[in-house]
Structures are given as structure tokens and as C-alpha cells.
């Protein structure tokens, strides 16, 4: 067995024995001899021996080359320092080995640093190293950097990255909502590489298209999904509608909702049309949206009920209760009727406007339409009662809400407690106790109000006690006779009709 064979098999001891025999025979070592010894020492993990061999070859006048340092790359920092000391420039193989080692230990920063060192030296990395680096950078959540590295490599190398690398860049860009990366990678993956991404990737791209207002991208994703055999769902269209609304393209958004229901048999959720409400930020935009509705109706396009819900919600948000009620009154013109969602939106408007009378009329309409209230209905009406000076009905509807098996929220209890405190109503203690019995923890603001109220109450009671102690109140004759006779004298005949002290009748919410 010669020295090269022993080195290739990783038999370091055999290499040393062969080297000793060569020395005994006065055979001078060559560059190949030292290279084989260093490789054997490196493979055996003997870094001290490796460096000793390097020092020996330098001392005898044998100049090391790149192949020698390749064997010592497991001792990367020492190797790089020695190469710099000897002014030996690393080649692509050396750089690739260094980068591979850093990637193995998830040291992305140094791996990228050496990659850029290759760029500065105009050294093209091996395709396997480029792919590993780009994939790891993308996985660690740096899509912009990953895309830059991938683009640079393909611009300067005759080799092409594997298609899976571009898919990873697309996934990372979608997760980070990196718009430029999503657009670029989608074009690369779908239109150049002719790939069909799965539903999860498509949803990520749709989300980016929605947030960035890119309806063309969203429609292209839906097209690819259709070609891939993925059945369209309601949540696939929602990002498209949001993308349209991002630039106030209400006509396309309204038409999409109609297509969903009439063509694909999908029932849009109210949340699907929320982007319409979000896009309407002023009266001018609301007027524009209504103009679009009227134009579509004239053209024979159905106006989906969720569109009208969104417009009512926008009117309430803008404080335009009159327009919201006007929409409610004209629902029949669009072939729809008011549902629970619309009634709840209108009641919220009544709360904002403190319009109790209108709230009562809406409750009457709900009862006539046989629409059962839900949690939001009760809470809105209780809040409406608490906007009035006479808020006695708030307690009535709170009890009715609990009887209907709804769990009042902490907000409702805190609003009730605050109203009682402001109105100097001692029932705030009962409401506060019930709030805590429900498992809620009073907010810091409410606790401050309660402490203040209890402090004032204690102060007033103390003053009253002082007054009574200083100025006793005289008992008149009738009262004295009542006490002395045990309650027989000093009374008058009671009326025959009994008075039970119950409160006035209130209209219950429709059941």
C-alpha cells in the first residue's frame, strides 16, 4: 500500500509508517506527500498533527498550495489565518467548504459574509452551496436577502438553481408579506418554471395581494388554483375583494360578491365585505360606493346583502345614522330584507347617537319580523339604555339577557357600574359584585372610580352621623302615640287596592 492509498482510506497510522520508511530510504517528501499526510491527519481529527506537518513542509522549503489547506478546513479559522499570512487566495472549493461548515452550524451571518467575499473576488460558488445558502436564508425568515442571493447567482453562473429553491423563496416572501418578493417569485415559479403551487402557498400569496392591493395577482392565483383542481372556497375570494377595495375599486368588489353567490354557489360571510367598510373613510367615498351600487342595479347586477350590510356599517362608523336608516328602509328595492346583522348594526348606531326612541322602533320591527336577538343585540340595547338619564330599563334587559342564557360581557357590567356611580346610584355595589361573580376582574379605571365613590359615600355618612348626634330630631305626637300603643294608634285605614311596588311595564326583546 502506498502513501496515497493509505491517505484515501483514512489510515493515518499507516501514512506515518510509510512516511518514516521514505525518510529511512532518503526519499525527499514532495508536495503530494505532504498533502496526503495532511488529508489523513484531518480525516482522523488530529489537528495538531496537521499543523505540525504544515510547519514541517514550510521549513523544508515545500510551498503549500490550495489542496493542502483544503485538508485543514475543519480548522477553518486557523486555515484562513494561515492562508492570509502566506498570501494564498482561496478558490471556489475553499469558500464552498467554509460556507458549508457555517451552514452546518446554522451560522447564517458568517456564511453570507463569505458568500459576499466570493462576489467581491468574482468567484462563482458551487451550485450546491448556493442552493443550500439561499434555502437556509429563506427558512430563517430573510426573503429579501434570499432572493438577492438567488438572483445574483443565476445572473453570473451558467448553472440554474433547482426549482424548489425558488419555491422556498416564494414561501418565505409570503410569510413575511414581502410584496416585491412574492410578485417576483410567483412570476418565476408559475410563469417561467411552469409550476403549480399548492393551496397553502396560494393562500399566502393571496394574503399578500390583499394587503398590498394587487387584484391582478389575486386573480392569477385563483386561475392557477382552478387549473390545479383546487375547489374555490369563500375564503379564497375574500383576499380578492380586499385587494379591490384597497384602491376603492368598489364595482369589481361588488361584482365579485355577486359572482360568488350566483355562479359558484358560495355564500359570502359578512366579514368578507368588511374591507368595503374599511375602505370607506369619509362621506365622499361613501357617496362613490352608493353611486356604484345604483349603477350596477341599473345594469341588472344583483346587489348582495353583504354589500348593503357593509354600507350600513360604514354609515354607522361615520356617524351618519340617517343614511343607515335610509338604507334599511330601501332594502326591499334590492330584493333583500333586514336580518339580525343589519338590526345589530343599526342598534349600534342608535347607541352612538343616544337615540332611544329609534332603538325601540327597531326592536318592534325585529319582533314583527320574528328575528331572535343574540348577545350583541342585548348588549347594544343595554348600552343604549345607559345613554339615557332614565336608565332603569338597563337592569331589566340585563336580567332578560341572562334568562335567555347569554353571558353579559365585562364591558356591559363596567358600563353599568360607571353609570350608577356617575348618577350616585348605590346599586353600583350590586353591579360590581355581580361583575366579580362572573369571573371578571375590574379594570384599573373602574377600581379608581369605585374607590372614589366609596370614599365620598363614607364621608357623607360620617357627616350625617355628626348631625344626628348634635341635633336630635323631636318626635311629634302621632309618632309618639304609635310607639306607645304598639302600632295601634296613629294609623289610618289603608286603601283596599294593594300596591305591589313593581316597575312600569317594558317591552321585552323579541323571543
C-alpha positions as CSV (number, residue, x, y, z in Angstrom):
1,X,0.0,0.0,0.0
2,X,1.4,3.4,-1.0
3,X,1.0,6.7,0.8
4,X,-1.8,7.9,-1.4
5,X,-3.9,4.8,-0.9
6,X,-3.4,4.9,2.8
7,X,-4.5,8.6,2.8
8,X,-7.6,7.9,0.8
9,X,-8.6,5.2,3.2
10,X,-8.1,7.5,6.2
11,X,-5.4,5.3,7.7
12,X,-3.3,7.9,9.4
13,X,-1.0,5.5,11.2
14,X,-0.2,3.7,8.0
15,X,0.6,7.0,6.4
16,X,3.1,7.8,9.2
17,X,4.7,4.4,8.8
18,X,5.1,4.9,5.0
19,X,6.5,8.4,5.6
20,X,9.0,7.0,8.0
21,X,10.1,4.4,5.6
22,X,10.5,7.0,2.9
23,X,12.7,9.1,5.2
24,X,14.8,6.0,6.0
25,X,15.3,5.5,2.3
26,X,16.3,9.1,1.9
27,X,13.4,9.8,-0.4
28,X,12.6,13.5,-0.1
29,X,9.0,14.4,0.6
30,X,7.1,16.3,-2.2
31,X,4.1,18.5,-2.2
32,X,1.9,15.4,-2.9
33,X,3.5,13.6,0.1
34,X,2.6,16.4,2.5
35,X,-0.8,16.8,1.0
36,X,-1.6,13.1,1.6
37,X,-0.3,13.3,5.2
38,X,-2.4,16.4,6.0
39,X,-5.5,14.9,4.5
40,X,-5.0,11.8,6.6
41,X,-4.5,13.8,9.8
42,X,-7.5,15.9,9.1
43,X,-9.7,12.9,8.4
44,X,-8.5,11.4,11.7
45,X,-9.3,14.7,13.6
46,X,-5.6,15.3,14.5
47,X,-5.5,19.0,14.1
48,X,-2.2,19.4,16.0
49,X,-0.5,16.8,13.7
50,X,-2.0,18.6,10.7
51,X,-0.5,21.9,11.6
52,X,2.9,20.2,12.5
53,X,3.0,18.7,9.0
54,X,2.3,22.1,7.5
55,X,5.1,23.7,9.5
56,X,7.5,20.9,8.5
57,X,6.8,21.3,4.8
58,X,7.3,25.0,5.0
59,X,10.6,24.5,6.9
60,X,12.0,22.2,4.3
61,X,11.1,24.6,1.5
62,X,8.0,22.9,0.1
63,X,5.4,25.6,-0.7
64,X,1.8,24.6,0.2
65,X,-1.0,25.2,-2.3
66,X,-4.8,25.3,-2.1
67,X,-5.1,21.5,-1.9
68,X,-3.1,21.5,1.3
69,X,-5.4,23.9,3.0
70,X,-8.5,22.1,1.8
71,X,-7.5,19.2,4.0
72,X,-7.3,21.6,7.0
73,X,-10.6,23.2,6.6
74,X,-12.0,21.6,9.7
75,X,-9.8,24.0,11.5
76,X,-11.4,26.9,9.5
77,X,-10.1,29.9,11.4
78,X,-6.6,28.7,11.6
79,X,-6.6,27.8,7.9
80,X,-7.9,31.1,6.8
81,X,-5.4,33.0,9.0
82,X,-2.5,30.9,7.7
83,X,-3.6,31.4,4.1
84,X,-3.8,35.1,4.6
85,X,-0.4,35.0,6.3
86,X,1.1,33.2,3.2
87,X,-0.9,35.4,0.7
88,X,-2.7,32.4,-0.7
89,X,-6.0,33.3,-2.3
90,X,-8.8,30.8,-1.6
91,X,-10.6,29.3,-4.6
92,X,-14.3,28.3,-5.0
93,X,-13.6,24.9,-3.3
94,X,-12.2,26.6,-0.2
95,X,-15.0,29.1,0.0
96,X,-17.6,26.4,-0.5
97,X,-16.1,24.3,2.3
98,X,-16.1,27.3,4.6
99,X,-19.7,28.2,3.8
100,X,-20.8,24.6,4.1
101,X,-19.3,24.4,7.6
102,X,-21.0,27.6,8.7
103,X,-24.4,26.4,7.4
104,X,-24.0,23.1,9.2
105,X,-23.8,25.1,12.5
106,X,-26.6,27.5,11.4
107,X,-24.2,30.4,11.4
108,X,-26.0,32.2,8.6
109,X,-24.3,35.6,9.1
110,X,-20.8,34.3,8.5
111,X,-22.0,32.1,5.6
112,X,-23.4,35.1,3.9
113,X,-20.3,37.1,4.7
114,X,-18.1,34.6,2.9
115,X,-20.5,34.4,0.0
116,X,-20.2,38.1,-0.5
117,X,-16.4,37.7,-0.2
118,X,-16.7,35.4,-3.2
119,X,-18.8,38.1,-5.0
120,X,-16.1,40.7,-4.4
121,X,-13.4,38.3,-5.8
122,X,-15.7,37.4,-8.7
123,X,-15.6,33.7,-7.7
124,X,-18.8,31.8,-8.6
125,X,-19.8,29.4,-5.8
126,X,-20.7,25.8,-6.4
127,X,-24.4,25.4,-7.2
128,X,-25.0,23.1,-4.3
129,X,-23.5,25.7,-1.9
130,X,-25.6,28.5,-3.4
131,X,-28.8,26.4,-3.1
132,X,-28.1,25.5,0.5
133,X,-27.3,29.1,1.4
134,X,-30.4,30.5,-0.3
135,X,-32.7,27.8,1.2
136,X,-31.3,28.4,4.7
137,X,-31.6,32.2,4.5
138,X,-35.2,31.9,3.3
139,X,-36.0,29.4,6.1
140,X,-34.6,31.8,8.7
141,X,-37.0,34.5,7.6
142,X,-34.9,36.7,5.3
143,X,-36.7,36.5,2.0
144,X,-35.3,39.7,0.5
145,X,-31.7,38.5,1.1
146,X,-32.5,35.1,-0.2
147,X,-34.0,36.5,-3.3
148,X,-31.0,38.8,-3.8
149,X,-28.6,35.8,-3.5
150,X,-30.5,33.6,-5.8
151,X,-30.9,36.3,-8.4
152,X,-27.2,37.2,-8.3
153,X,-26.2,33.5,-8.7
154,X,-28.3,32.9,-11.8
155,X,-27.1,36.1,-13.3
156,X,-23.4,35.2,-13.0
157,X,-23.4,31.4,-13.2
158,X,-24.1,29.1,-16.1
159,X,-25.9,26.8,-13.7
160,X,-29.5,27.2,-12.7
161,X,-30.9,26.8,-9.2
162,X,-33.3,24.0,-8.5
163,X,-36.9,25.0,-8.8
164,X,-37.5,24.1,-5.2
165,X,-35.2,26.9,-4.2
166,X,-37.5,29.5,-5.8
167,X,-40.5,27.9,-4.2
168,X,-38.8,28.3,-0.8
169,X,-38.2,32.0,-1.6
170,X,-41.9,32.3,-2.5
171,X,-43.0,30.8,0.7
172,X,-40.6,33.0,2.8
173,X,-41.8,36.1,0.9
174,X,-45.4,35.2,1.5
175,X,-44.9,34.6,5.2
176,X,-43.1,37.9,5.6
177,X,-45.7,39.8,3.4
178,X,-42.8,40.9,1.2
179,X,-44.7,42.2,-1.8
180,X,-41.8,42.5,-4.3
181,X,-40.5,39.1,-3.4
182,X,-44.0,37.5,-3.7
183,X,-44.6,39.1,-7.1
184,X,-41.1,38.2,-8.4
185,X,-41.1,34.6,-7.1
186,X,-44.7,34.0,-8.3
187,X,-43.7,35.0,-11.8
188,X,-40.6,32.8,-11.6
189,X,-42.3,29.8,-10.2
190,X,-45.6,29.9,-12.1
191,X,-44.9,31.6,-15.4
192,X,-41.2,30.7,-16.1
193,X,-40.8,27.3,-14.3
194,X,-44.5,26.3,-15.1
195,X,-45.1,25.0,-11.6
196,X,-48.4,24.8,-9.8
197,X,-48.1,25.8,-6.1
198,X,-50.2,24.1,-3.6
199,X,-53.2,25.7,-1.8
200,X,-51.2,26.7,1.3
201,X,-48.7,28.7,-0.9
202,X,-51.6,30.2,-2.9
203,X,-53.3,31.4,0.3
204,X,-50.1,33.1,1.4
205,X,-49.8,34.8,-1.9
206,X,-53.5,35.8,-1.8
207,X,-52.9,37.3,1.6
208,X,-50.1,39.5,0.3
209,X,-52.1,40.5,-2.7
210,X,-55.0,41.6,-0.4
211,X,-52.8,43.7,1.9
212,X,-50.9,45.3,-1.0
213,X,-53.9,46.0,-3.2
214,X,-52.9,43.7,-6.1
215,X,-56.1,42.3,-7.6
216,X,-54.3,41.2,-10.8
217,X,-52.0,38.9,-8.7
218,X,-55.0,37.7,-6.7
219,X,-57.0,36.7,-9.9
220,X,-53.9,35.0,-11.3
221,X,-53.7,32.9,-8.1
222,X,-57.3,31.9,-8.4
223,X,-56.7,30.9,-12.0
224,X,-53.8,28.7,-11.0
225,X,-55.8,27.1,-8.3
226,X,-58.6,26.3,-10.7
227,X,-56.1,24.7,-13.1
228,X,-54.7,22.7,-10.2
229,X,-58.1,21.3,-9.4
230,X,-58.4,23.2,-6.1
231,X,-62.0,24.0,-5.5
232,X,-62.7,27.6,-4.8
233,X,-64.0,28.5,-1.4
234,X,-65.3,31.6,0.2
235,X,-62.0,32.4,1.9
236,X,-60.3,32.3,-1.5
237,X,-62.4,35.2,-2.8
238,X,-62.1,37.3,0.4
239,X,-58.5,38.5,-0.4
240,X,-59.5,39.4,-3.9
241,X,-62.3,41.6,-2.6
242,X,-59.9,43.2,-0.1
243,X,-57.4,43.8,-2.9
244,X,-60.1,45.6,-5.0
245,X,-61.2,47.7,-2.0
246,X,-57.6,48.7,-1.3
247,X,-57.8,51.1,-4.3
248,X,-61.6,51.8,-3.9
249,X,-62.5,49.6,-6.8
250,X,-65.9,49.0,-5.5
251,X,-67.5,48.0,-8.7
252,X,-65.2,45.0,-9.1
253,X,-65.6,44.1,-5.4
254,X,-69.4,44.2,-5.6
255,X,-69.4,42.1,-8.8
256,X,-67.1,39.5,-7.2
257,X,-69.6,39.1,-4.3
258,X,-72.4,38.6,-6.8
259,X,-70.3,36.0,-8.8
260,X,-69.5,34.1,-5.6
261,X,-73.2,33.6,-4.8
262,X,-74.8,33.2,-8.2
263,X,-72.0,31.4,-10.2
264,X,-70.1,29.4,-7.6
265,X,-72.9,28.9,-5.1
266,X,-70.8,30.4,-2.3
267,X,-72.4,32.4,0.5
268,X,-70.2,35.4,1.4
269,X,-69.8,35.9,5.1
270,X,-70.3,39.4,6.5
271,X,-66.6,39.5,7.3
272,X,-65.9,39.1,3.6
273,X,-67.3,42.5,2.9
274,X,-65.6,44.2,5.8
275,X,-62.8,45.6,3.5
276,X,-65.6,47.7,1.9
277,X,-66.3,49.3,5.2
278,X,-62.7,49.8,6.0
279,X,-62.1,51.5,2.6
280,X,-64.9,54.0,3.2
281,X,-63.3,56.6,5.4
282,X,-65.4,59.7,4.6
283,X,-68.7,60.8,3.2
284,X,-67.3,61.3,-0.3
285,X,-66.1,57.7,-0.5
286,X,-69.5,56.5,0.8
287,X,-71.3,58.5,-1.9
288,X,-69.0,57.0,-4.5
289,X,-69.8,53.5,-3.2
290,X,-73.5,54.2,-3.4
291,X,-73.2,55.6,-6.9
292,X,-71.6,52.3,-7.9
293,X,-74.4,50.3,-6.3
294,X,-77.0,52.3,-8.2
295,X,-75.2,51.9,-11.5
296,X,-74.9,48.1,-11.0
297,X,-78.5,47.8,-10.2
298,X,-79.5,49.7,-13.4
299,X,-77.3,47.2,-15.3
300,X,-79.2,44.3,-13.8
301,X,-76.5,43.2,-11.5
302,X,-77.7,41.8,-8.2
303,X,-76.6,43.7,-5.1
304,X,-75.6,41.1,-2.5
305,X,-77.0,41.6,1.0
306,X,-73.4,41.7,2.5
307,X,-72.8,44.8,0.4
308,X,-75.7,46.6,2.0
309,X,-74.6,45.4,5.4
310,X,-71.1,46.8,4.7
311,X,-72.6,50.2,3.6
312,X,-74.8,50.4,6.7
313,X,-71.8,49.5,8.8
314,X,-69.8,52.3,7.1
315,X,-72.6,54.8,7.6
316,X,-72.7,53.9,11.3
317,X,-69.0,54.2,11.5
318,X,-69.1,57.7,10.0
319,X,-72.0,58.7,12.4
320,X,-74.5,59.0,9.5
321,X,-77.4,57.3,11.2
322,X,-79.9,58.9,8.9
323,X,-78.2,57.3,5.8
324,X,-78.1,54.0,7.6
325,X,-81.8,54.1,8.3
326,X,-82.5,55.1,4.8
327,X,-80.6,52.1,3.5
328,X,-82.6,49.9,5.9
329,X,-85.9,51.3,4.6
330,X,-84.8,50.7,1.0
331,X,-83.7,47.1,1.4
332,X,-86.8,45.9,-0.4
333,X,-85.7,47.8,-3.5
334,X,-82.7,45.4,-3.8
335,X,-84.7,42.3,-3.2
336,X,-83.5,41.7,0.4
337,X,-84.9,42.0,3.9
338,X,-83.3,43.1,7.1
339,X,-81.5,40.3,9.1
340,X,-80.1,40.2,12.6
341,X,-76.8,41.6,11.4
342,X,-78.4,44.7,10.0
343,X,-80.5,45.2,13.1
344,X,-77.5,44.9,15.3
345,X,-75.6,47.5,13.2
346,X,-78.5,49.9,13.4
347,X,-78.7,49.5,17.2
348,X,-75.0,50.3,17.4
349,X,-75.8,53.5,15.5
350,X,-78.5,54.3,18.0
351,X,-76.1,53.9,20.8
352,X,-73.6,56.3,19.2
353,X,-76.5,58.8,18.6
354,X,-78.1,58.1,22.0
355,X,-81.4,57.7,20.1
356,X,-83.5,55.5,22.4
357,X,-86.8,56.1,20.6
358,X,-85.4,54.8,17.3
359,X,-84.0,51.8,19.2
360,X,-87.4,51.0,20.5
361,X,-88.8,51.1,16.9
362,X,-86.1,48.8,15.7
363,X,-86.9,46.3,18.4
364,X,-90.5,46.4,17.4
365,X,-89.5,45.7,13.8
366,X,-87.4,42.8,14.9
367,X,-90.3,41.4,16.8
368,X,-92.6,41.8,13.8
369,X,-90.0,40.1,11.6
370,X,-89.7,37.2,14.2
371,X,-85.9,37.7,14.4
372,X,-84.5,36.5,17.6
373,X,-81.9,38.7,19.4
374,X,-78.4,37.5,20.1
375,X,-75.7,38.6,22.6
376,X,-74.9,41.7,20.5
377,X,-78.5,42.7,20.3
378,X,-78.9,42.6,24.1
379,X,-75.6,44.4,24.8
380,X,-76.3,47.1,22.3
381,X,-79.8,47.8,23.8
382,X,-78.5,47.8,27.3
383,X,-75.8,50.2,26.2
384,X,-78.5,52.3,24.6
385,X,-80.5,52.4,27.8
386,X,-77.4,53.5,29.7
387,X,-77.0,56.6,27.5
388,X,-80.3,58.0,28.9
389,X,-80.9,59.9,32.1
390,X,-83.5,57.3,33.0
391,X,-81.6,54.0,32.7
392,X,-83.8,51.8,34.8
393,X,-84.5,49.6,31.8
394,X,-80.9,48.6,31.6
395,X,-81.3,46.4,34.7
396,X,-84.5,44.9,33.2
397,X,-82.8,43.9,29.9
398,X,-79.7,42.7,31.7
399,X,-81.9,40.2,33.6
400,X,-83.7,39.2,30.4
401,X,-80.4,38.7,28.7
402,X,-79.3,36.3,31.4
403,X,-82.6,34.5,31.3
404,X,-82.0,33.9,27.6
405,X,-78.8,32.1,28.5
406,X,-76.5,34.8,27.3
407,X,-73.4,35.7,29.2
408,X,-73.0,39.5,29.6
409,X,-69.6,40.8,28.8
410,X,-67.3,42.7,31.2
411,X,-67.8,45.8,29.1
412,X,-71.5,45.8,29.9
413,X,-71.0,45.4,33.6
414,X,-68.4,48.1,33.8
415,X,-70.5,50.5,31.8
416,X,-73.4,49.8,34.2
417,X,-71.3,50.3,37.3
418,X,-69.8,53.6,35.9
419,X,-73.3,54.9,35.1
420,X,-74.5,54.1,38.6
421,X,-71.5,55.8,40.1
422,X,-72.0,58.9,38.0
423,X,-75.6,59.0,38.9
424,X,-74.9,58.5,42.6
425,X,-76.9,55.2,42.4
426,X,-75.9,52.9,45.3
427,X,-76.7,49.9,43.1
428,X,-73.2,50.2,41.7
429,X,-72.2,47.9,44.5
430,X,-74.6,45.2,43.4
431,X,-73.5,45.5,39.8
432,X,-69.8,45.4,40.8
433,X,-70.4,42.3,42.9
434,X,-72.1,40.6,40.0
435,X,-69.2,41.6,37.7
436,X,-66.8,39.8,40.0
437,X,-69.1,36.8,40.5
438,X,-69.0,36.3,36.7
439,X,-65.2,35.9,37.0
440,X,-64.3,39.4,35.6
441,X,-61.6,41.5,37.1
442,X,-62.4,45.2,37.3
443,X,-60.2,47.4,35.2
444,X,-57.9,49.9,36.9
445,X,-60.1,52.8,35.8
446,X,-63.2,51.2,37.3
447,X,-61.4,50.4,40.5
448,X,-60.4,54.0,40.8
449,X,-64.0,55.2,40.3
450,X,-65.3,52.7,42.8
451,X,-62.7,53.8,45.5
452,X,-63.6,57.4,44.8
453,X,-67.3,56.7,45.1
454,X,-66.9,54.7,48.3
455,X,-64.8,57.4,49.8
456,X,-67.4,60.1,49.1
457,X,-70.2,57.8,50.5
458,X,-68.2,57.2,53.7
459,X,-67.7,61.0,54.1
460,X,-71.3,61.8,53.7
461,X,-72.4,59.1,56.1
462,X,-70.0,60.5,58.7
463,X,-71.4,64.0,58.4
464,X,-74.9,62.7,58.7
465,X,-74.0,60.9,61.9
466,X,-72.4,64.0,63.3
467,X,-75.6,66.0,62.5
468,X,-77.8,63.5,64.2
469,X,-75.7,63.4,67.3
470,X,-75.6,67.2,67.7
471,X,-79.3,68.0,66.8
472,X,-81.7,65.3,67.9
473,X,-84.9,65.2,65.9
474,X,-88.1,65.7,68.1
475,X,-90.9,63.1,67.7
476,X,-94.3,64.5,67.0
477,X,-97.5,63.5,68.8
478,X,-98.8,60.9,66.3
479,X,-95.5,59.1,66.1
480,X,-95.2,59.0,69.9
481,X,-98.7,57.5,70.2
482,X,-97.8,54.9,67.6
483,X,-94.8,53.8,69.6
484,X,-96.5,53.9,73.0
485,X,-99.6,51.8,71.8
486,X,-97.5,49.2,69.9
487,X,-98.6,50.4,66.5
488,X,-102.4,50.6,67.1
489,X,-103.0,54.3,67.2
490,X,-101.6,56.9,64.9
491,X,-102.5,54.9,61.7
492,X,-105.1,55.4,59.0
493,X,-107.2,53.0,57.1
494,X,-105.3,51.5,54.1
495,X,-106.9,51.5,50.6
496,X,-108.5,48.2,49.6
497,X,-106.4,48.1,46.4
498,X,-103.0,46.6,47.1
499,X,-99.9,48.3,45.6
500,X,-97.0,45.9,44.9
501,X,-94.4,48.4,44.1
502,X,-93.5,46.8,40.7
503,X,-91.9,48.9,38.0
504,X,-93.7,50.0,34.9
505,X,-94.1,47.5,32.0
506,X,-91.4,47.3,29.5
507,X,-91.3,45.7,26.0
508,X,-89.2,42.6,26.1
509,X,-86.8,41.9,23.2
510,X,-88.4,39.5,20.7
511,X,-88.1,35.9,21.7
